[in-house]
């Protein structure tokens, strides 16, 4: 996500504190937030996939993705 979009998210957040956002502004804010969260999760997943754990015996193992469980 580029800096212009992040700046726009911040601008809309500031506006929301000052006054009620229009329906168009709320829709824009929602779309930008969804895009930001998707980009954040993608970057986090790439970072986590690059992590390797080294055990005391010298063996190495990549992190494994946990399966979601329902409670």
N, CA, C and O atoms as a Tripos MOL2 file, in Angstrom:
@<TRIPOS>MOLECULE
protein
  284   283    71     0     0
PROTEIN
NO_CHARGES

@<TRIPOS>ATOM
      1 N           0.8570   -1.1760    0.0000 N.3       1 UNK1
      2 CA          0.0000    0.0000    0.0000 C.3       1 UNK1
      3 C           0.8950    1.2280    0.0000 C.2       1 UNK1
      4 O           1.8650    1.3040    0.7550 O.2       1 UNK1
      5 N           0.5660    2.1780   -0.8420 N.am      2 UNK2
      6 CA          1.4230    3.3590   -0.9420 C.3       2 UNK2
      7 C           1.0770    4.3960    0.1340 C.2       2 UNK2
      8 O           0.0130    4.3540    0.7510 O.2       2 UNK2
      9 N           2.0000    5.3100    0.3310 N.am      3 UNK3
     10 CA          1.8810    6.2960    1.4040 C.3       3 UNK3
     11 C           0.6800    7.2200    1.2120 C.2       3 UNK3
     12 O           0.0930    7.6760    2.1930 O.2       3 UNK3
     13 N           0.3090    7.5030   -0.0340 N.am      4 UNK4
     14 CA         -0.8420    8.3770   -0.2820 C.3       4 UNK4
     15 C          -2.1130    7.7980    0.3250 C.2       4 UNK4
     16 O          -2.9200    8.5250    0.9050 O.2       4 UNK4
     17 N          -2.2860    6.4880    0.1890 N.am      5 UNK5
     18 CA         -3.4820    5.8430    0.7340 C.3       5 UNK5
     19 C          -3.4680    5.8380    2.2540 C.2       5 UNK5
     20 O          -4.5050    6.0320    2.8890 O.2       5 UNK5
     21 N          -2.3080    5.6200    2.8300 N.am      6 UNK6
     22 CA         -2.1900    5.6490    4.2910 C.3       6 UNK6
     23 C          -2.4840    7.0540    4.8080 C.2       6 UNK6
     24 O          -3.1700    7.2230    5.8160 O.2       6 UNK6
     25 N          -1.9630    8.0500    4.1140 N.am      7 UNK7
     26 CA         -2.2420    9.4380    4.4940 C.3       7 UNK7
     27 C          -3.7370    9.7370    4.4100 C.2       7 UNK7
     28 O          -4.2810   10.4490    5.2550 O.2       7 UNK7
     29 N          -4.3970    9.1920    3.3920 N.am      8 UNK8
     30 CA         -5.8310    9.4190    3.2330 C.3       8 UNK8
     31 C          -6.6090    8.7520    4.3650 C.2       8 UNK8
     32 O          -7.5810    9.3190    4.8650 O.2       8 UNK8
     33 N          -6.1910    7.5530    4.7740 N.am      9 UNK9
     34 CA         -6.8320    6.8890    5.9180 C.3       9 UNK9
     35 C          -6.7270    7.7810    7.1560 C.2       9 UNK9
     36 O          -7.7030    7.9710    7.8820 O.2       9 UNK9
     37 N          -5.5380    8.3190    7.3820 N.am     10 UNK10
     38 CA         -5.3160    9.1890    8.5430 C.3      10 UNK10
     39 C          -6.1380   10.4740    8.4460 C.2      10 UNK10
     40 O          -6.6680   10.9570    9.4460 O.2      10 UNK10
     41 N          -6.2380   11.0150    7.2460 N.am     11 UNK11
     42 CA         -7.0270   12.2290    7.0390 C.3      11 UNK11
     43 C          -8.5050   11.9610    7.3420 C.2      11 UNK11
     44 O          -9.1650   12.7710    7.9940 O.2      11 UNK11
     45 N          -9.0150   10.8360    6.8720 N.am     12 UNK12
     46 CA        -10.4100   10.4900    7.1440 C.3      12 UNK12
     47 C         -10.6400   10.2320    8.6290 C.2      12 UNK12
     48 O         -11.6990   10.5730    9.1570 O.2      12 UNK12
     49 N          -9.6710    9.6390    9.3020 N.am     13 UNK13
     50 CA         -9.7890    9.4060   10.7480 C.3      13 UNK13
     51 C          -9.8590   10.7300   11.4960 C.2      13 UNK13
     52 O         -10.6420   10.8800   12.4340 O.2      13 UNK13
     53 N          -9.0420   11.6840   11.0810 N.am     14 UNK14
     54 CA         -9.0480   13.0100   11.7170 C.3      14 UNK14
     55 C         -10.3870   13.7050   11.4660 C.2      14 UNK14
     56 O         -10.9540   14.3180   12.3710 O.2      14 UNK14
     57 N         -10.8880   13.6050   10.2340 N.am     15 UNK15
     58 CA        -12.1830   14.2070    9.9050 C.3      15 UNK15
     59 C         -13.3040   13.5900   10.7380 C.2      15 UNK15
     60 O         -14.2130   14.2900   11.1840 O.2      15 UNK15
     61 N         -13.2340   12.2770   10.9430 N.am     16 UNK16
     62 CA        -14.2680   11.5800   11.7100 C.3      16 UNK16
     63 C         -14.3170   12.0570   13.1560 C.2      16 UNK16
     64 O         -15.3700   12.0100   13.7920 O.2      16 UNK16
     65 N         -13.1860   12.5130   13.6740 N.am     17 UNK17
     66 CA        -13.1570   13.0430   15.0400 C.3      17 UNK17
     67 C         -13.7650   14.4390   15.0950 C.2      17 UNK17
     68 O         -14.3170   14.8430   16.1180 O.2      17 UNK17
     69 N         -13.6610   15.1720   13.9870 N.am     18 UNK18
     70 CA        -14.1480   16.5500   13.9450 C.3      18 UNK18
     71 C         -15.6280   16.6330   13.5850 C.2      18 UNK18
     72 O         -16.3580   17.4720   14.1130 O.2      18 UNK18
     73 N         -16.0600   15.7590   12.6870 N.am     19 UNK19
     74 CA        -17.4420   15.7840   12.2200 C.3      19 UNK19
     75 C         -17.8350   14.3940   11.7330 C.2      19 UNK19
     76 O         -16.9980   13.5010   11.6060 O.2      19 UNK19
     77 N         -19.1080   14.2350   11.4680 N.am     20 UNK20
     78 CA        -19.5780   12.9570   10.9450 C.3      20 UNK20
     79 C         -19.2040   12.8570    9.4660 C.2      20 UNK20
     80 O         -19.3760   13.8120    8.7080 O.2      20 UNK20
     81 N         -18.6930   11.7000    9.0680 N.am     21 UNK21
     82 CA        -18.3160   11.4970    7.6770 C.3      21 UNK21
     83 C         -19.5510   11.2900    6.8060 C.2      21 UNK21
     84 O         -20.5700   10.7640    7.2530 O.2      21 UNK21
     85 N         -19.4300   11.7200    5.5450 N.am     22 UNK22
     86 CA        -20.5080   11.4630    4.5980 C.3      22 UNK22
     87 C         -20.5000    9.9780    4.2490 C.2      22 UNK22
     88 O         -19.5370    9.2710    4.5420 O.2      22 UNK22
     89 N         -21.5650    9.5170    3.6290 N.am     23 UNK23
     90 CA        -21.6510    8.1070    3.2400 C.3      23 UNK23
     91 C         -20.5240    7.7540    2.2770 C.2      23 UNK23
     92 O         -19.9650    6.6600    2.3470 O.2      23 UNK23
     93 N         -20.1920    8.6720    1.3820 N.am     24 UNK24
     94 CA        -19.1020    8.4400    0.4240 C.3      24 UNK24
     95 C         -17.7610    8.3270    1.1400 C.2      24 UNK24
     96 O         -16.9490    7.4620    0.8130 O.2      24 UNK24
     97 N         -17.5310    9.1950    2.1080 N.am     25 UNK25
     98 CA        -16.2760    9.1550    2.8740 C.3      25 UNK25
     99 C         -16.1880    7.8810    3.7130 C.2      25 UNK25
    100 O         -15.1140    7.2930    3.8360 O.2      25 UNK25
    101 N         -17.2990    7.4570    4.2830 N.am     26 UNK26
    102 CA        -17.3100    6.2250    5.0740 C.3      26 UNK26
    103 C         -16.9980    5.0190    4.1940 C.2      26 UNK26
    104 O         -16.2560    4.1250    4.6010 O.2      26 UNK26
    105 N         -17.5610    4.9940    2.9980 N.am     27 UNK27
    106 CA        -17.3000    3.8920    2.0750 C.3      27 UNK27
    107 C         -15.8350    3.8860    1.6590 C.2      27 UNK27
    108 O         -15.2150    2.8250    1.5770 O.2      27 UNK27
    109 N         -15.2800    5.0660    1.3970 N.am     28 UNK28
    110 CA        -13.8630    5.1660    1.0270 C.3      28 UNK28
    111 C         -12.9820    4.6960    2.1680 C.2      28 UNK28
    112 O         -12.0180    3.9600    1.9530 O.2      28 UNK28
    113 N         -13.3110    5.1220    3.3860 N.am     29 UNK29
    114 CA        -12.5230    4.7260    4.5550 C.3      29 UNK29
    115 C         -12.5650    3.2120    4.7470 C.2      29 UNK29
    116 O         -11.5380    2.5930    5.0280 O.2      29 UNK29
    117 N         -13.7250    2.6250    4.5990 N.am     30 UNK30
    118 CA        -13.8720    1.1770    4.7440 C.3      30 UNK30
    119 C         -13.0440    0.4390    3.6980 C.2      30 UNK30
    120 O         -12.3520   -0.5270    4.0220 O.2      30 UNK30
    121 N         -13.1090    0.8850    2.4530 N.am     31 UNK31
    122 CA        -12.3470    0.2430    1.3800 C.3      31 UNK31
    123 C         -10.8430    0.3610    1.6240 C.2      31 UNK31
    124 O         -10.0970   -0.5950    1.4160 O.2      31 UNK31
    125 N         -10.4080    1.5310    2.0640 N.am     32 UNK32
    126 CA         -8.9810    1.7230    2.3400 C.3      32 UNK32
    127 C          -8.5200    0.8720    3.5190 C.2      32 UNK32
    128 O          -7.4170    0.3270    3.4970 O.2      32 UNK32
    129 N          -9.3470    0.7570    4.5320 N.am     33 UNK33
    130 CA         -8.9980   -0.0730    5.7000 C.3      33 UNK33
    131 C          -8.8750   -1.5370    5.3160 C.2      33 UNK33
    132 O          -7.9510   -2.2230    5.7520 O.2      33 UNK33
    133 N          -9.8070   -2.0170    4.5020 N.am     34 UNK34
    134 CA         -9.7640   -3.4140    4.0530 C.3      34 UNK34
    135 C          -8.4830   -3.6660    3.2620 C.2      34 UNK34
    136 O          -7.8190   -4.6850    3.4520 O.2      34 UNK34
    137 N          -8.1410   -2.7370    2.3810 N.am     35 UNK35
    138 CA         -6.9140   -2.8720    1.5810 C.3      35 UNK35
    139 C          -5.6820   -2.8400    2.4780 C.2      35 UNK35
    140 O          -4.7510   -3.6200    2.2780 O.2      35 UNK35
    141 N          -5.6680   -1.9420    3.4700 N.am     36 UNK36
    142 CA         -4.5360   -1.8250    4.3840 C.3      36 UNK36
    143 C          -4.3470   -3.1160    5.1880 C.2      36 UNK36
    144 O          -3.2260   -3.6050    5.3290 O.2      36 UNK36
    145 N          -5.4320   -3.6560    5.7050 N.am     37 UNK37
    146 CA         -5.3540   -4.8790    6.5090 C.3      37 UNK37
    147 C          -4.8780   -6.0530    5.6590 C.2      37 UNK37
    148 O          -4.0850   -6.8720    6.1230 O.2      37 UNK37
    149 N          -5.3560   -6.1410    4.4210 N.am     38 UNK38
    150 CA         -4.9160   -7.2180    3.5230 C.3      38 UNK38
    151 C          -3.4200   -7.1060    3.2450 C.2      38 UNK38
    152 O          -2.7100   -8.1120    3.2370 O.2      38 UNK38
    153 N          -2.9410   -5.8870    3.0170 N.am     39 UNK39
    154 CA         -1.5130   -5.6860    2.7660 C.3      39 UNK39
    155 C          -0.6920   -6.0280    4.0120 C.2      39 UNK39
    156 O           0.3660   -6.6480    3.9080 O.2      39 UNK39
    157 N          -1.1760   -5.6260    5.1780 N.am     40 UNK40
    158 CA         -0.4850   -5.9100    6.4350 C.3      40 UNK40
    159 C          -0.3810   -7.4130    6.6600 C.2      40 UNK40
    160 O           0.6890   -7.9230    6.9920 O.2      40 UNK40
    161 N          -1.4870   -8.1200    6.4800 N.am     41 UNK41
    162 CA         -1.4790   -9.5680    6.6800 C.3      41 UNK41
    163 C          -0.5580  -10.2670    5.6870 C.2      41 UNK41
    164 O           0.1480  -11.2090    6.0460 O.2      41 UNK41
    165 N          -0.5660   -9.8060    4.4430 N.am     42 UNK42
    166 CA          0.3120  -10.3980    3.4320 C.3      42 UNK42
    167 C           1.7750  -10.2220    3.7960 C.2      42 UNK42
    168 O           2.5650  -11.1600    3.6860 O.2      42 UNK42
    169 N           2.1400   -9.0080    4.2330 N.am     43 UNK43
    170 CA          3.5240   -8.7450    4.6330 C.3      43 UNK43
    171 C           3.9170   -9.5690    5.8520 C.2      43 UNK43
    172 O           5.0350  -10.0800    5.9260 O.2      43 UNK43
    173 N           3.0050   -9.6990    6.8020 N.am     44 UNK44
    174 CA          3.2820  -10.4910    7.9980 C.3      44 UNK44
    175 C           3.4870  -11.9590    7.6350 C.2      44 UNK44
    176 O           4.3890  -12.6070    8.1650 O.2      44 UNK44
    177 N           2.6650  -12.4820    6.7450 N.am     45 UNK45
    178 CA          2.7820  -13.8820    6.3500 C.3      45 UNK45
    179 C           4.1210  -14.1410    5.6540 C.2      45 UNK45
    180 O           4.7590  -15.1640    5.9010 O.2      45 UNK45
    181 N           4.5470  -13.2180    4.7860 N.am     46 UNK46
    182 CA          5.8470  -13.3570    4.1230 C.3      46 UNK46
    183 C           6.9630  -13.3680    5.1620 C.2      46 UNK46
    184 O           7.8880  -14.1760    5.0800 O.2      46 UNK46
    185 N           6.8710  -12.4760    6.1320 N.am     47 UNK47
    186 CA          7.8960  -12.4120    7.1800 C.3      47 UNK47
    187 C           7.9220  -13.6970    8.0030 C.2      47 UNK47
    188 O           8.9920  -14.2480    8.2620 O.2      47 UNK47
    189 N           6.7500  -14.1740    8.4140 N.am     48 UNK48
    190 CA          6.7030  -15.3910    9.2250 C.3      48 UNK48
    191 C           7.1950  -16.6100    8.4480 C.2      48 UNK48
    192 O           7.8040  -17.5080    9.0300 O.2      48 UNK48
    193 N           6.9390  -16.6500    7.1520 N.am     49 UNK49
    194 CA          7.3950  -17.7770    6.3330 C.3      49 UNK49
    195 C           8.9110  -17.8090    6.1890 C.2      49 UNK49
    196 O           9.4760  -18.8430    5.8300 O.2      49 UNK49
    197 N           9.5780  -16.6850    6.4650 N.am     50 UNK50
    198 CA         11.0320  -16.6550    6.3410 C.3      50 UNK50
    199 C          11.7520  -17.0000    7.6500 C.2      50 UNK50
    200 O          12.9810  -17.0530    7.6800 O.2      50 UNK50
    201 N          11.0110  -17.2290    8.7110 N.am     51 UNK51
    202 CA         11.6100  -17.5070   10.0220 C.3      51 UNK51
    203 C          11.9360  -18.9910   10.1560 C.2      51 UNK51
    204 O          11.1290  -19.8610    9.8270 O.2      51 UNK51
    205 N          13.1430  -19.2500   10.6480 N.am     52 UNK52
    206 CA         13.5940  -20.6100   10.9260 C.3      52 UNK52
    207 C          14.0060  -20.6840   12.3930 C.2      52 UNK52
    208 O          14.7020  -19.8030   12.8980 O.2      52 UNK52
    209 N          13.5770  -21.7280   13.0610 N.am     53 UNK53
    210 CA         13.9260  -21.9380   14.4670 C.3      53 UNK53
    211 C          15.1220  -22.8870   14.5250 C.2      53 UNK53
    212 O          15.1250  -23.9440   13.8940 O.2      53 UNK53
    213 N          16.1380  -22.4890   15.2940 N.am     54 UNK54
    214 CA         17.2880  -23.3650   15.4890 C.3      54 UNK54
    215 C          17.2390  -23.8930   16.9160 C.2      54 UNK54
    216 O          17.2060  -23.1250   17.8780 O.2      54 UNK54
    217 N          17.2350  -25.2060   17.0330 N.am     55 UNK55
    218 CA         17.1450  -25.8790   18.3230 C.3      55 UNK55
    219 C          18.5460  -26.0620   18.9180 C.2      55 UNK55
    220 O          19.5440  -25.9680   18.2030 O.2      55 UNK55
    221 N          18.6160  -26.3210   20.2240 N.am     56 UNK56
    222 CA         19.9240  -26.4770   20.8870 C.3      56 UNK56
    223 C          20.8040  -27.5630   20.2580 C.2      56 UNK56
    224 O          22.0290  -27.4580   20.3040 O.2      56 UNK56
    225 N          20.2020  -28.6010   19.6750 N.am     57 UNK57
    226 CA         21.0040  -29.6550   19.0540 C.3      57 UNK57
    227 C          21.5330  -29.2560   17.6690 C.2      57 UNK57
    228 O          22.2290  -30.0380   17.0200 O.2      57 UNK57
    229 N          21.2050  -28.0510   17.2250 N.am     58 UNK58
    230 CA         21.7040  -27.5560   15.9410 C.3      58 UNK58
    231 C          20.7430  -27.7470   14.7830 C.2      58 UNK58
    232 O          20.9620  -27.2040   13.7000 O.2      58 UNK58
    233 N          19.6800  -28.5120   14.9970 N.am     59 UNK59
    234 CA         18.7260  -28.7260   13.9130 C.3      59 UNK59
    235 C          17.8960  -27.4600   13.6920 C.2      59 UNK59
    236 O          17.6880  -26.6690   14.6120 O.2      59 UNK59
    237 N          17.4360  -27.2880   12.4780 N.am     60 UNK60
    238 CA         16.6420  -26.1190   12.1170 C.3      60 UNK60
    239 C          15.3080  -26.5760   11.5440 C.2      60 UNK60
    240 O          15.2080  -27.6180   10.8960 O.2      60 UNK60
    241 N          14.2910  -25.7650   11.8010 N.am     61 UNK61
    242 CA         12.9590  -26.0890   11.2920 C.3      61 UNK61
    243 C          12.2170  -24.7920   10.9980 C.2      61 UNK61
    244 O          12.2300  -23.8590   11.8020 O.2      61 UNK61
    245 N          11.5710  -24.7460    9.8400 N.am     62 UNK62
    246 CA         10.7670  -23.5770    9.4990 C.3      62 UNK62
    247 C           9.4920  -23.5750   10.3280 C.2      62 UNK62
    248 O           9.0090  -24.6280   10.7450 O.2      62 UNK62
    249 N           8.9520  -22.3820   10.5630 N.am     63 UNK63
    250 CA          7.6780  -22.2930   11.2590 C.3      63 UNK63
    251 C           6.5970  -22.9320   10.4120 C.2      63 UNK63
    252 O           6.6100  -22.8240    9.1860 O.2      63 UNK63
    253 N           5.6730  -23.5900   11.0630 N.am     64 UNK64
    254 CA          4.5600  -24.2120   10.3480 C.3      64 UNK64
    255 C           3.2900  -23.4200   10.6420 C.2      64 UNK64
    256 O           3.0860  -22.9260   11.7510 O.2      64 UNK64
    257 N           2.4500  -23.3130    9.6280 N.am     65 UNK65
    258 CA          1.1900  -22.6040    9.7950 C.3      65 UNK65
    259 C           0.2420  -23.4490   10.6190 C.2      65 UNK65
    260 O           0.0450  -24.6310   10.3390 O.2      65 UNK65
    261 N          -0.3430  -22.8410   11.6340 N.am     66 UNK66
    262 CA         -1.2990  -23.5380   12.4950 C.3      66 UNK66
    263 C          -2.6320  -23.6360   11.7820 C.2      66 UNK66
    264 O          -3.0360  -22.7250   11.0590 O.2      66 UNK66
    265 N          -3.2890  -24.7210   11.9880 N.am     67 UNK67
    266 CA         -4.6380  -24.8920   11.4560 C.3      67 UNK67
    267 C          -5.6070  -24.2220   12.4200 C.2      67 UNK67
    268 O          -5.4380  -24.2970   13.6370 O.2      67 UNK67
    269 N          -6.6140  -23.5740   11.8700 N.am     68 UNK68
    270 CA         -7.6160  -22.9430   12.7220 C.3      68 UNK68
    271 C          -8.4870  -24.0170   13.3420 C.2      68 UNK68
    272 O          -8.8980  -24.9680   12.6780 O.2      68 UNK68
    273 N          -8.7630  -23.8490   14.6280 N.am     69 UNK69
    274 CA         -9.6370  -24.7870   15.3250 C.3      69 UNK69
    275 C         -10.8440  -24.0280   15.8540 C.2      69 UNK69
    276 O         -10.7330  -22.8830   16.2930 O.2      69 UNK69
    277 N         -11.9730  -24.6680   15.8050 N.am     70 UNK70
    278 CA        -13.1880  -24.0710   16.3410 C.3      70 UNK70
    279 C         -13.3870  -24.5730   17.7520 C.2      70 UNK70
    280 O         -13.2020  -25.7590   18.0280 O.2      70 UNK70
    281 N         -13.7580  -23.6930   18.6290 N.am     71 UNK71
    282 CA        -13.9650  -24.0700   20.0300 C.3      71 UNK71
    283 C         -15.3900  -24.4170   20.2650 C.2      71 UNK71
    284 O         -15.7650  -24.7610   21.3860 O.2      71 UNK71
@<TRIPOS>BOND
     1     1     2 1
     2     2     3 1
     3     3     4 2
     4     3     5 am
     5     5     6 1
     6     6     7 1
     7     7     8 2
     8     7     9 am
     9     9    10 1
    10    10    11 1
    11    11    12 2
    12    11    13 am
    13    13    14 1
    14    14    15 1
    15    15    16 2
    16    15    17 am
    17    17    18 1
    18    18    19 1
    19    19    20 2
    20    19    21 am
    21    21    22 1
    22    22    23 1
    23    23    24 2
    24    23    25 am
    25    25    26 1
    26    26    27 1
    27    27    28 2
    28    27    29 am
    29    29    30 1
    30    30    31 1
    31    31    32 2
    32    31    33 am
    33    33    34 1
    34    34    35 1
    35    35    36 2
    36    35    37 am
    37    37    38 1
    38    38    39 1
    39    39    40 2
    40    39    41 am
    41    41    42 1
    42    42    43 1
    43    43    44 2
    44    43    45 am
    45    45    46 1
    46    46    47 1
    47    47    48 2
    48    47    49 am
    49    49    50 1
    50    50    51 1
    51    51    52 2
    52    51    53 am
    53    53    54 1
    54    54    55 1
    55    55    56 2
    56    55    57 am
    57    57    58 1
    58    58    59 1
    59    59    60 2
    60    59    61 am
    61    61    62 1
    62    62    63 1
    63    63    64 2
    64    63    65 am
    65    65    66 1
    66    66    67 1
    67    67    68 2
    68    67    69 am
    69    69    70 1
    70    70    71 1
    71    71    72 2
    72    71    73 am
    73    73    74 1
    74    74    75 1
    75    75    76 2
    76    75    77 am
    77    77    78 1
    78    78    79 1
    79    79    80 2
    80    79    81 am
    81    81    82 1
    82    82    83 1
    83    83    84 2
    84    83    85 am
    85    85    86 1
    86    86    87 1
    87    87    88 2
    88    87    89 am
    89    89    90 1
    90    90    91 1
    91    91    92 2
    92    91    93 am
    93    93    94 1
    94    94    95 1
    95    95    96 2
    96    95    97 am
    97    97    98 1
    98    98    99 1
    99    99   100 2
   100    99   101 am
   101   101   102 1
   102   102   103 1
   103   103   104 2
   104   103   105 am
   105   105   106 1
   106   106   107 1
   107   107   108 2
   108   107   109 am
   109   109   110 1
   110   110   111 1
   111   111   112 2
   112   111   113 am
   113   113   114 1
   114   114   115 1
   115   115   116 2
   116   115   117 am
   117   117   118 1
   118   118   119 1
   119   119   120 2
   120   119   121 am
   121   121   122 1
   122   122   123 1
   123   123   124 2
   124   123   125 am
   125   125   126 1
   126   126   127 1
   127   127   128 2
   128   127   129 am
   129   129   130 1
   130   130   131 1
   131   131   132 2
   132   131   133 am
   133   133   134 1
   134   134   135 1
   135   135   136 2
   136   135   137 am
   137   137   138 1
   138   138   139 1
   139   139   140 2
   140   139   141 am
   141   141   142 1
   142   142   143 1
   143   143   144 2
   144   143   145 am
   145   145   146 1
   146   146   147 1
   147   147   148 2
   148   147   149 am
   149   149   150 1
   150   150   151 1
   151   151   152 2
   152   151   153 am
   153   153   154 1
   154   154   155 1
   155   155   156 2
   156   155   157 am
   157   157   158 1
   158   158   159 1
   159   159   160 2
   160   159   161 am
   161   161   162 1
   162   162   163 1
   163   163   164 2
   164   163   165 am
   165   165   166 1
   166   166   167 1
   167   167   168 2
   168   167   169 am
   169   169   170 1
   170   170   171 1
   171   171   172 2
   172   171   173 am
   173   173   174 1
   174   174   175 1
   175   175   176 2
   176   175   177 am
   177   177   178 1
   178   178   179 1
   179   179   180 2
   180   179   181 am
   181   181   182 1
   182   182   183 1
   183   183   184 2
   184   183   185 am
   185   185   186 1
   186   186   187 1
   187   187   188 2
   188   187   189 am
   189   189   190 1
   190   190   191 1
   191   191   192 2
   192   191   193 am
   193   193   194 1
   194   194   195 1
   195   195   196 2
   196   195   197 am
   197   197   198 1
   198   198   199 1
   199   199   200 2
   200   199   201 am
   201   201   202 1
   202   202   203 1
   203   203   204 2
   204   203   205 am
   205   205   206 1
   206   206   207 1
   207   207   208 2
   208   207   209 am
   209   209   210 1
   210   210   211 1
   211   211   212 2
   212   211   213 am
   213   213   214 1
   214   214   215 1
   215   215   216 2
   216   215   217 am
   217   217   218 1
   218   218   219 1
   219   219   220 2
   220   219   221 am
   221   221   222 1
   222   222   223 1
   223   223   224 2
   224   223   225 am
   225   225   226 1
   226   226   227 1
   227   227   228 2
   228   227   229 am
   229   229   230 1
   230   230   231 1
   231   231   232 2
   232   231   233 am
   233   233   234 1
   234   234   235 1
   235   235   236 2
   236   235   237 am
   237   237   238 1
   238   238   239 1
   239   239   240 2
   240   239   241 am
   241   241   242 1
   242   242   243 1
   243   243   244 2
   244   243   245 am
   245   245   246 1
   246   246   247 1
   247   247   248 2
   248   247   249 am
   249   249   250 1
   250   250   251 1
   251   251   252 2
   252   251   253 am
   253   253   254 1
   254   254   255 1
   255   255   256 2
   256   255   257 am
   257   257   258 1
   258   258   259 1
   259   259   260 2
   260   259   261 am
   261   261   262 1
   262   262   263 1
   263   263   264 2
   264   263   265 am
   265   265   266 1
   266   266   267 1
   267   267   268 2
   268   267   269 am
   269   269   270 1
   270   270   271 1
   271   271   272 2
   272   271   273 am
   273   273   274 1
   274   274   275 1
   275   275   276 2
   276   275   277 am
   277   277   278 1
   278   278   279 1
   279   279   280 2
   280   279   281 am
   281   281   282 1
   282   282   283 1
   283   283   284 2
@<TRIPOS>SUBSTRUCTURE
     1 UNK1         2 RESIDUE 1 A UNK
     2 UNK2         6 RESIDUE 1 A UNK
     3 UNK3        10 RESIDUE 1 A UNK
     4 UNK4        14 RESIDUE 1 A UNK
     5 UNK5        18 RESIDUE 1 A UNK
     6 UNK6        22 RESIDUE 1 A UNK
     7 UNK7        26 RESIDUE 1 A UNK
     8 UNK8        30 RESIDUE 1 A UNK
     9 UNK9        34 RESIDUE 1 A UNK
    10 UNK10       38 RESIDUE 1 A UNK
    11 UNK11       42 RESIDUE 1 A UNK
    12 UNK12       46 RESIDUE 1 A UNK
    13 UNK13       50 RESIDUE 1 A UNK
    14 UNK14       54 RESIDUE 1 A UNK
    15 UNK15       58 RESIDUE 1 A UNK
    16 UNK16       62 RESIDUE 1 A UNK
    17 UNK17       66 RESIDUE 1 A UNK
    18 UNK18       70 RESIDUE 1 A UNK
    19 UNK19       74 RESIDUE 1 A UNK
    20 UNK20       78 RESIDUE 1 A UNK
    21 UNK21       82 RESIDUE 1 A UNK
    22 UNK22       86 RESIDUE 1 A UNK
    23 UNK23       90 RESIDUE 1 A UNK
    24 UNK24       94 RESIDUE 1 A UNK
    25 UNK25       98 RESIDUE 1 A UNK
    26 UNK26      102 RESIDUE 1 A UNK
    27 UNK27      106 RESIDUE 1 A UNK
    28 UNK28      110 RESIDUE 1 A UNK
    29 UNK29      114 RESIDUE 1 A UNK
    30 UNK30      118 RESIDUE 1 A UNK
    31 UNK31      122 RESIDUE 1 A UNK
    32 UNK32      126 RESIDUE 1 A UNK
    33 UNK33      130 RESIDUE 1 A UNK
    34 UNK34      134 RESIDUE 1 A UNK
    35 UNK35      138 RESIDUE 1 A UNK
    36 UNK36      142 RESIDUE 1 A UNK
    37 UNK37      146 RESIDUE 1 A UNK
    38 UNK38      150 RESIDUE 1 A UNK
    39 UNK39      154 RESIDUE 1 A UNK
    40 UNK40      158 RESIDUE 1 A UNK
    41 UNK41      162 RESIDUE 1 A UNK
    42 UNK42      166 RESIDUE 1 A UNK
    43 UNK43      170 RESIDUE 1 A UNK
    44 UNK44      174 RESIDUE 1 A UNK
    45 UNK45      178 RESIDUE 1 A UNK
    46 UNK46      182 RESIDUE 1 A UNK
    47 UNK47      186 RESIDUE 1 A UNK
    48 UNK48      190 RESIDUE 1 A UNK
    49 UNK49      194 RESIDUE 1 A UNK
    50 UNK50      198 RESIDUE 1 A UNK
    51 UNK51      202 RESIDUE 1 A UNK
    52 UNK52      206 RESIDUE 1 A UNK
    53 UNK53      210 RESIDUE 1 A UNK
    54 UNK54      214 RESIDUE 1 A UNK
    55 UNK55      218 RESIDUE 1 A UNK
    56 UNK56      222 RESIDUE 1 A UNK
    57 UNK57      226 RESIDUE 1 A UNK
    58 UNK58      230 RESIDUE 1 A UNK
    59 UNK59      234 RESIDUE 1 A UNK
    60 UNK60      238 RESIDUE 1 A UNK
    61 UNK61      242 RESIDUE 1 A UNK
    62 UNK62      246 RESIDUE 1 A UNK
    63 UNK63      250 RESIDUE 1 A UNK
    64 UNK64      254 RESIDUE 1 A UNK
    65 UNK65      258 RESIDUE 1 A UNK
    66 UNK66      262 RESIDUE 1 A UNK
    67 UNK67      266 RESIDUE 1 A UNK
    68 UNK68      270 RESIDUE 1 A UNK
    69 UNK69      274 RESIDUE 1 A UNK
    70 UNK70      278 RESIDUE 1 A UNK
    71 UNK71      282 RESIDUE 1 A UNK
